Amino acid sequence: MKTFKVTELKRELQKLDKKELITIISDLYKANKEVTKSLSVKFGGSKMVDELYQEAKQFFQNEENLKCV
């Protein structure tokens, strides 16, 4: 499957109204964990960065603990 280049995507997005853009972004937010994290950091500020850091830290600590077992 051929995908749009960023410039092509931007051109198509410029044709949409605000409501359509909000719907697309909301759908991506719900469907993709990386988009959820990225937008949460963008709009949630340093508090969200700290929360995601703590989650990642806990994940890697758990991984290390599993290796020791």
Secondary structure, 3 states (H helix, E strand, C coil): CCCCCHHHHHHHHCCCCHHHHHHHHHHHHHHCHHHHHHHHHHHHHHHHHHHHHHHHHHHHHHHHHHHHC
